[in-house]
Amino acid sequence: MIKVIAVLCSLASPTDCHEQIVTTSDFADVSMQSCLMGAPQLAEWMNQHPAERLAAWRCVIGSQDRRGA
């Protein structure tokens, strides 16, 4: 399984950023190539989180521990 880990920053406080695993069932069929190119599911996920800005993302295979940015 490919996990998408996003670096999200608050629009209210742009220096307040954190990493979050955004992989959901919508990402179940995302290939590594699609993920690296900016999976369309990521844009859709961001539309559901209007208070945050996507600063970066990365794609990892398998499990990944959540850590702060």
SULBELLIN-V429265 format. One line per field, one symbol per residue. phi: phi as a letter, one per 40 degrees, with the letter a starting at -180 (. if undefined). A space follows every 10 residues. Layout:
phi->???
This chain:
phi->.cbbbbbbbc ccbdccbaca cbcbcccdbc cccccccgdd ccccccccbc cbbccaaabb cgcaccbcc
